[in-house]
Amino acid sequence: MHETQGVNDSQKTRAQLLAELEDLRARVAEMEQEAAKRREAEDALARERDLLHTLMDHIPDTIYFKDEQSRFTRINRAQAEILGVAPGEAIGKTDFDFFELEHARSAFADEQAMLRTGRGVIGKGERMRRADGEHRWISTTKVPIRGNDGRYHGIVGISRDVTPQKRAEEQLRKSEERYRGLVESQQDLITRIDRDGSITFVNEAFVRMFGRPRHELIGLPFLELAGDADRRAMRDAVDQLERPPHRTCYEQRAPTAFGQRWIEWEINAIRDEHGGTMEIQAVGRDITDRKRAEAALRESEQRLATIAANVPGAVYRAVYTPDGKVVFAYISPGLREMIGVAPGQIMRDPRQSLRYVHPEDRRSLLRAVAASVRTLHSVDMEYRLLTTGGDVRWVRDMARLHLREDGNVIRDGVILDVSRRKTMEEEKAQLEEQLHQAQKMEALGQLAAGVAHDFSNLLTIMLGGTEQLRRRMGGDGAALDALSLIEHAAEEAKGVTRSLLSFSRRVPTEKRSVDLTHFVDETVRFMRRILPASIELDVEIDSDEPLWVTADSSQLHLVILNLAINARDAMPNGGSLHVMVGAAPPLPTEEKAEAARAAARVIVRDTGTGMSPDVQRRIFEPFFTTKPRGTGTGLGLAIALSIVNEHNGTIEVSSQLGLGSTFTITLPCVPPDARRESDKATVEPRGNGQTILLAEDNHYIRKIITSTLQSFNYRVMPAGDGVAAMECFREHQADIRLLIFDIDLPKRGGLDCLREIRGAGIRLPAILITAHAHVDLEDQIDENSYLLPKPFQMAEIGQLVAQLVTDPKSETT
């Protein structure tokens, strides 16, 4: 019995286990389904997040999120561009870090109000300044973000640049004001009439003519302003507007405040999209005097001819018949004086008149005449006439046209010689072009100054790195040659930068005594690398003694290099380039009592294509080039001229087409005792463990300077910004013997840090290094501070540091 019960209990347990197992399997399957759904939800969420990121980064509107303190928590690319930073750099910052104070305060107030009230700002117009300094109008919409707890934890904003719309609105407003001012100031009568024939607008001249208040004229039927005898003609003219060209001219008599006057009307139909007339615009002018003149014309023809004969220029009357013929009824004798043609010759054969019109102006003149005959519009145009002697005369042709009862169109006009005025206008255009070129040069100077900072930092790193490698390479000749080539290229790049800055007058030149014979010999060796093998290069030293001149060698190198490049381009099929250096005839001086100064010259002669006299006259103009578009800037010789002038020298060119070109550079010589730079004794750069505070924001430059000074047995305390530098100075002031500050440090500038130190009465020697072209920095530093422009060799800073830490004037207080 016990055994049977044991078996039953065992079976029961097994059944329970199976049931539990099935239940477990079901729960596992359910959990797997839930996990799958969760993964699908996560995938969908990731796709939506990616879609949101894509939309935010590619939508042209700016999108940003802020926390409760109005700090940026996320921005898109468009907003980052406005702020002038990378998207991540804005996180944690506020509008006060980027925008003008007024704009930042307004935005902060709006956002804080939204967080309190929950009400957003929709389409608010704001004017803000971008990171590049440009002011723009934006339309901003912001809404608060509500969390799960019901509180507002931040805001999201989107802004759209509406500057074009704002400008368009402003231009439209100004245009409407100008149009209204123009219309009101016109002496002609201007009016608008609706489709029912009632007046809807009149200008001030219209009011004066009819002597009635404006409000009485508005709504008045236009026909009532015509005399009884002319109302039929007015109706016929209005009826003509229904036929192309939907404009016409007619004359009427009208009772006005000045009595009965003749008015010539030019009326145009303003048509809707269906071709119906919406409105009529009419411009009228008082032609009473002309009508009276026409009535008396027959009686005064002889008198008029006498007057016309004495008018400067040529007075004429042309008659255009309905069948297209042209007859000159009168031409004054002034035509002979103007172009040497007898008036009778043209009157006998009017077709000859076109012979004396410049070929380029004939078509436009014929079109203008045909249009004026068709519309009876007055003519006032300028074109060119050819004289019998082959000269060109600019003339102004002014004429009035009217339709006679016989159907002929009469054109009475006068032709005046305006050649002198045209010449003055051309001279003015040339002056404006020169101003334009000057503005281009100013832009170039600004560009050069902007590039100089980063370029000089890179060159400093290159020069410092090659110098450190040189000290570690030992006697590896091939490697040292390669380093020398890199150093030479960096020095040339330094010269290019300084030359551009000097050309734009943003940095003074670094002049020292240079032996011109040795300098040219070295330069020619470098020139061989840029010339093709098809060009033979030779140098001639025409002096047994050194020729000393005061010059910036890098700039002088750039002058000769530019001449070599121009010569290369002028000899595409090969040739020869000859460079000669020697003594030159003495240069005259401004002081009469002083003898003429000795001079040296460099002659660069090629066998290229040569230049015409016109090209030679313009060869030194900025941006002038004869090279194909995209292959030349037109600045090489302009820079060369500027550099030579800066050195009190001259540069001359002699050339003939097909016979090559010769450039001669003449520079004043200096006596041998002026060679200061080459005779200076150097100071041993090694130190005795003195402590130097170095503040430089460029990591690589900071590292190279630190490593170099440490190799010279100095202790260096490096800092990456002005705040860190001042903290280090306060902590280690007693140990520091020398300050080396970069001018442009983050957080606080190096010059500002030095001013605080000097304000405390501390006279530690200081070296200020800069990559900018600060011409006026020398006036801002004291006698115990020294300026070291980038790029520089590590040996330069080593020598300067050694000089300052051992100088007895280097006191701390």
Rosetta blueprint (number, residue, H / E / L):
1 M L
2 H H
3 E H
4 T H
5 Q H
6 G H
7 V H
8 N H
9 D H
10 S H
11 Q H
12 K H
13 T H
14 R H
15 A H
16 Q H
17 L H
18 L H
19 A H
20 E H
21 L H
22 E H
23 D H
24 L H
25 R H
26 A H
27 R H
28 V H
29 A H
30 E H
31 M H
32 E H
33 Q H
34 E H
35 A H
36 A H
37 K H
38 R H
39 R H
40 E H
41 A H
42 E H
43 D H
44 A H
45 L H
46 A H
47 R H
48 E H
49 R H
50 D H
51 L H
52 L H
53 H H
54 T H
55 L H
56 M H
57 D H
58 H H
59 I L
60 P L
61 D L
62 T E
63 I E
64 Y E
65 F E
66 K E
67 D E
68 E L
69 Q L
70 S L
71 R L
72 F E
73 T E
74 R E
75 I E
76 N L
77 R H
78 A H
79 Q H
80 A H
81 E H
82 I H
83 L H
84 G L
85 V L
86 A L
87 P H
88 G H
89 E H
90 A H
91 I L
92 G L
93 K L
94 T L
95 D H
96 F H
97 D H
98 F L
99 F L
100 E L
101 L H
102 E H
103 H H
104 A H
105 R H
106 S H
107 A H
108 F H
109 A H
110 D H
111 E H
112 Q H
113 A H
114 M H
115 L H
116 R H
117 T H
118 G L
119 R L
120 G L
121 V E
122 I E
123 G E
124 K E
125 G E
126 E E
127 R E
128 M E
129 R E
130 R L
131 A L
132 D L
133 G L
134 E L
135 H E
136 R E
137 W E
138 I E
139 S E
140 T E
141 T E
142 K E
143 V E
144 P E
145 I E
146 R E
147 G L
148 N L
149 D L
150 G L
151 R L
152 Y E
153 H E
154 G E
155 I E
156 V E
157 G E
158 I E
159 S E
160 R E
161 D E
162 V L
163 T H
164 P H
165 Q H
166 K H
167 R H
168 A H
169 E H
170 E H
171 Q H
172 L H
173 R H
174 K H
175 S H
176 E H
177 E H
178 R H
179 Y H
180 R H
181 G H
182 L H
183 V H
184 E H
185 S H
186 Q L
187 Q L
188 D L
189 L E
190 I E
191 T E
192 R E
193 I E
194 D E
195 R L
196 D L
197 G L
198 S E
199 I E
200 T E
201 F E
202 V E
203 N L
204 E H
205 A H
206 F H
207 V H
208 R H
209 M H
210 F H
211 G L
212 R L
213 P L
214 R H
215 H H
216 E H
217 L H
218 I L
219 G L
220 L L
221 P E
222 F H
223 L H
224 E H
225 L H
226 A L
227 G L
228 D H
229 A H
230 D H
231 R H
232 R H
233 A H
234 M H
235 R H
236 D H
237 A H
238 V H
239 D H
240 Q H
241 L L
242 E L
243 R L
244 P L
245 P L
246 H L
247 R E
248 T E
249 C E
250 Y E
251 E E
252 Q E
253 R E
254 A E
255 P E
256 T E
257 A L
258 F L
259 G E
260 Q E
261 R E
262 W E
263 I E
264 E E
265 W E
266 E E
267 I E
268 N E
269 A E
270 I E
271 R E
272 D L
273 E L
274 H L
275 G L
276 G L
277 T E
278 M E
279 E E
280 I E
281 Q E
282 A E
283 V E
284 G E
285 R E
286 D E
287 I L
288 T H
289 D H
290 R H
291 K H
292 R H
293 A H
294 E H
295 A H
296 A L
297 L H
298 R H
299 E H
300 S H
301 E H
302 Q H
303 R H
304 L H
305 A H
306 T H
307 I H
308 A H
309 A H
310 N L
311 V L
312 P L
313 G L
314 A E
315 V E
316 Y E
317 R E
318 A E
319 V E
320 Y E
321 T L
322 P L
323 D L
324 G L
325 K L
326 V E
327 V E
328 F E
329 A E
330 Y E
331 I E
332 S L
333 P L
334 G H
335 L H
336 R H
337 E H
338 M H
339 I H
340 G L
341 V L
342 A L
343 P H
344 G H
345 Q H
346 I H
347 M H
348 R H
349 D L
350 P H
351 R H
352 Q H
353 S H
354 L H
355 R H
356 Y H
357 V E
358 H L
359 P L
360 E L
361 D L
362 R H
363 R H
364 S H
365 L H
366 L H
367 R H
368 A H
369 V H
370 A H
371 A H
372 S H
373 V H
374 R H
375 T H
376 L L
377 H L
378 S L
379 V E
380 D E
381 M E
382 E E
383 Y E
384 R E
385 L E
386 L E
387 T L
388 T L
389 G L
390 G L
391 D L
392 V E
393 R E
394 W E
395 V E
396 R E
397 D E
398 M E
399 A E
400 R E
401 L E
402 H E
403 L E
404 R L
405 E L
406 D L
407 G L
408 N L
409 V E
410 I E
411 R E
412 D E
413 G E
414 V E
415 I E
416 L E
417 D E
418 V L
419 S H
420 R H
421 R H
422 K H
423 T H
424 M H
425 E H
426 E H
427 E H
428 K H
429 A H
430 Q H
431 L H
432 E H
433 E H
434 Q H
435 L H
436 H H
437 Q H
438 A H
439 Q H
440 K H
441 M H
442 E H
443 A H
444 L H
445 G H
446 Q H
447 L H
448 A H
449 A H
450 G H
451 V H
452 A H
453 H H
454 D H
455 F H
456 S H
457 N H
458 L H
459 L H
460 T H
461 I H
462 M H
463 L H
464 G H
465 G H
466 T H
467 E H
468 Q H
469 L H
470 R H
471 R H
472 R H
473 M H
474 G L
475 G L
476 D L
477 G H
478 A H
479 A H
480 L H
481 D H
482 A H
483 L H
484 S H
485 L H
486 I H
487 E H
488 H H
489 A H
490 A H
491 E H
492 E H
493 A H
494 K H
495 G H
496 V H
497 T H
498 R H
499 S H
500 L H
501 L H
502 S H
503 F H
504 S L
505 R L
506 R L
507 V L
508 P L
509 T L
510 E L
511 K L
512 R E
513 S E
514 V E
515 D E
516 L H
517 T H
518 H H
519 F H
520 V H
521 D H
522 E H
523 T H
524 V H
525 R H
526 F H
527 M H
528 R L
529 R L
530 I L
531 L L
532 P L
533 A L
534 S L
535 I E
536 E E
537 L E
538 D E
539 V E
540 E E
541 I E
542 D E
543 S L
544 D L
545 E L
546 P L
547 L L
548 W E
549 V E
550 T E
551 A E
552 D L
553 S H
554 S H
555 Q H
556 L H
557 H H
558 L H
559 V H
560 I H
561 L H
562 N H
563 L H
564 A H
565 I H
566 N H
567 A H
568 R H
569 D H
570 A H
571 M L
572 P L
573 N L
574 G L
575 G E
576 S E
577 L E
578 H E
579 V E
580 M E
581 V E
582 G E
583 A E
584 A E
585 P E
586 P E
587 L E
588 P L
589 T L
590 E L
591 E L
592 K L
593 A L
594 E L
595 A L
596 A L
597 R E
598 A E
599 A E
600 A E
601 R E
602 V E
603 I E
604 V E
605 R E
606 D E
607 T L
608 G L
609 T L
610 G L
611 M L
612 S L
613 P H
614 D H
615 V H
616 Q H
617 R H
618 R H
619 I L
620 F L
621 E L
622 P L
623 F L
624 F L
625 T L
626 T L
627 K L
628 P L
629 R L
630 G L
631 T L
632 G L
633 T L
634 G L
635 L L
636 G H
637 L H
638 A H
639 I H
640 A H
641 L H
642 S H
643 I H
644 V H
645 N H
646 E H
647 H L
648 N L
649 G L
650 T E
651 I E
652 E E
653 V E
654 S E
655 S E
656 Q L
657 L L
658 G L
659 L L
660 G L
661 S E
662 T E
663 F E
664 T E
665 I E
666 T E
667 L E
668 P E
669 C E
670 V L
671 P L
672 P H
673 D H
674 A H
675 R L
676 R H
677 E H
678 S H
679 D H
680 K L
681 A L
682 T L
683 V L
684 E L
685 P L
686 R L
687 G L
688 N L
689 G L
690 Q L
691 T E
692 I E
693 L E
694 L E
695 A E
696 E L
697 D L
698 N L
699 H H
700 Y H
701 I H
702 R H
703 K H
704 I H
705 I H
706 T H
707 S H
708 T H
709 L H
710 Q H
711 S H
712 F L
713 N L
714 Y L
715 R E
716 V E
717 M E
718 P E
719 A E
720 G L
721 D L
722 G H
723 V H
724 A H
725 A H
726 M H
727 E H
728 C H
729 F H
730 R H
731 E H
732 H H
733 Q L
734 A L
735 D L
736 I E
737 R E
738 L E
739 L E
740 I E
741 F E
742 D E
743 I L
744 D L
745 L L
746 P L
747 K L
748 R L
749 G L
750 G H
751 L H
752 D H
753 C H
754 L H
755 R H
756 E H
757 I H
758 R H
759 G H
760 A L
761 G L
762 I L
763 R L
764 L L
765 P L
766 A E
767 I E
768 L E
769 I E
770 T E
771 A L
772 H L
773 A L
774 H L
775 V L
776 D L
777 L H
778 E H
779 D H
780 Q H
781 I L
782 D L
783 E L
784 N L
785 S E
786 Y E
787 L E
788 L E
789 P E
790 K L
791 P L
792 F L
793 Q L
794 M H
795 A H
796 E H
797 I H
798 G H
799 Q H
800 L H
801 V H
802 A H
803 Q H
804 L H
805 V H
806 T H
807 D L
808 P L
809 K L
810 S L
811 E L
812 T L
813 T L
